[in-house]
Amino acid sequence: MTGINNKKKVVFFLSVFIMLIFFHFFGWLDFVRRGLRTVVVPVSSFLHKSGNQIKNAYSYFSGNDEFFKNYSQCLSESQSKKFLESKVLILENEKIELEKQLNFKEKKSIQSVGAYVIGKGIENAEKILIINAGIEKGIKVNQPVITGDGILIGKIIKVDAEISSVRLINDNQSKIAAVALNKDGSLGVVEGGYGLSVHMNFIPRNETILNGDKIVTSGMENEIPKGLLIGAIAAVKNELYQPFQQAIIVPSADLSKIYLVSVLLTN
Amino acid sequence: MKAVLRFVFWLIICELVVIVQFFIIDFFPYPFNLINFIFVFLFLLFIFTTVVKTIWLIIPISLILESFSSSFFAAGSLAFFFSLLIVGFLLFKFFTSHSGFVVLLSSTLGMILFHVFYFLFSNAINVAQKKDFLWPVGDFFKESAWEISFTSLFITTIYVLLLKFNRRFNPSYIYKNEKK
């Protein structure tokens, strides 16, 4: 008798559950979700910020040797960058002159929305960040998300009224059209690998790519503009029996310690 | 009034469980941050209370989690539901001893079933939405193995500790002896 009652309860629960799935599909449960989120979102935001601070403090004390090594490397890189900056400035002035001569219209700058990271995705198989900006601030699906001056970290995949989900570039389902800043301008697709690596695939075998070459977005996707920095090549796999080359990329941003992002309102 | 208070109490418990999960994700180092505390809570509640109470709690927990996940609401919640149902059937019909070893075995099986169902349901929704079918490759198995092993060990440890308190410090034993 108890077994029959339990079976009836389980069947009743399943029917209620299926009904809730339909309600959720039509958006009738949004007010319930918002109500439940009001408690969780501030706490998750505080926990995420505190977690990052603790990780930063730990790496400061535990990695002194590596810290000094990275510091001296940064110093030498900044000196070479100063030279590159001056070259870029000269090229920009030349570009402006050429555009004037060809009567090009100036491109409007892309608007962006700043947001704080308030949590991470709950599933371990997906690398997702939750940010505190949503439909109310003009955010839409597939918009690129950057940090710093223009380092691409991911794309918007889900938008609610006040929060959005960002799929990071090292997520397994992330695919971004990219180009290497080498002499061949090699095109490829940057894909993630379960949060542990970022690869650039489908690079033509006859093109030369080297360690240290910068990878930027190619602009071939509608919503992602050209020129957003993704990372630099750390290793190249070029096997004779494979039709394409593959490169392992080190992202320019530390994807585990992001707390402030900008969403480019490209669509 | 009592029913309303009980409802609010369980809602607060669901929120706390999700907050603890965020705490584990943000503060614990890899691979310990892979522990699935929500499964730990549901499984232990399942063993110490009733099946029905546990599966009703899946709904509010899934509604909160859906905001922090890219997958559809139904995928995670149906995976919890079916994995707990199958494990519950095995626990109450076959493995009735409820020793620590049985709990370890059933929690491992429950986690494996959860992953399998989650993979099937989320891909079914992807196919229904005309997206790509995602095959698990490479590091997926490594990360899942860490999650299953740490979660099962955590459940077993908590179960053994709770069992000591439940049996030794349970005053109902004293009352039963006094009545005799």
Chai-1 contact restraints between the chains, C-beta under 6 A:
chainA,res_idxA,chainB,res_idxB,connection_type,confidence,min_distance_angstrom,max_distance_angstrom,comment,restraint_id
A,K9,B,V52,contact,1.0,0.0,6.0,A-B,restraint_1
A,F13,B,I55,contact,1.0,0.0,6.0,A-B,restraint_2
A,I21,B,A74,contact,1.0,0.0,6.0,A-B,restraint_3
A,H24,B,F73,contact,1.0,0.0,6.0,A-B,restraint_4
A,R33,B,L63,contact,1.0,0.0,6.0,A-B,restraint_5
A,L36,B,L63,contact,1.0,0.0,6.0,A-B,restraint_6
A,L36,B,I64,contact,1.0,0.0,6.0,A-B,restraint_7
A,R37,B,S67,contact,1.0,0.0,6.0,A-B,restraint_8
A,V39,B,E15,contact,1.0,0.0,6.0,A-B,restraint_9
A,V40,B,E15,contact,1.0,0.0,6.0,A-B,restraint_10
A,V40,B,V18,contact,1.0,0.0,6.0,A-B,restraint_11
A,V40,B,I64,contact,1.0,0.0,6.0,A-B,restraint_12
A,V43,B,I19,contact,1.0,0.0,6.0,A-B,restraint_13
A,S44,B,F22,contact,1.0,0.0,6.0,A-B,restraint_14
A,L47,B,F22,contact,1.0,0.0,6.0,A-B,restraint_15
A,L47,B,F23,contact,1.0,0.0,6.0,A-B,restraint_16
A,L47,B,D26,contact,1.0,0.0,6.0,A-B,restraint_17
A,H48,B,D26,contact,1.0,0.0,6.0,A-B,restraint_18
A,G51,B,D26,contact,1.0,0.0,6.0,A-B,restraint_19
A,G51,B,F27,contact,1.0,0.0,6.0,A-B,restraint_20
A,G119,B,F68,contact,1.0,0.0,6.0,A-B,restraint_21
A,K120,B,I25,contact,1.0,0.0,6.0,A-B,restraint_22
A,G121,B,F68,contact,1.0,0.0,6.0,A-B,restraint_23
A,G121,B,S69,contact,1.0,0.0,6.0,A-B,restraint_24
A,I122,B,L65,contact,1.0,0.0,6.0,A-B,restraint_25
A,I122,B,F68,contact,1.0,0.0,6.0,A-B,restraint_26
A,I122,B,S69,contact,1.0,0.0,6.0,A-B,restraint_27
A,E123,B,S69,contact,1.0,0.0,6.0,A-B,restraint_28
A,N124,B,L34,contact,1.0,0.0,6.0,A-B,restraint_29
A,N124,B,E143,contact,1.0,0.0,6.0,A-B,restraint_30
A,N124,B,E147,contact,1.0,0.0,6.0,A-B,restraint_31
A,E126,B,S70,contact,1.0,0.0,6.0,A-B,restraint_32
A,I128,B,S70,contact,1.0,0.0,6.0,A-B,restraint_33
A,I130,B,F68,contact,1.0,0.0,6.0,A-B,restraint_34
A,I157,B,S70,contact,1.0,0.0,6.0,A-B,restraint_35
A,K158,B,S70,contact,1.0,0.0,6.0,A-B,restraint_36
A,S165,B,S70,contact,1.0,0.0,6.0,A-B,restraint_37
A,Y194,B,D139,contact,1.0,0.0,6.0,A-B,restraint_38
A,Y194,B,F140,contact,1.0,0.0,6.0,A-B,restraint_39
A,L196,B,D139,contact,1.0,0.0,6.0,A-B,restraint_40
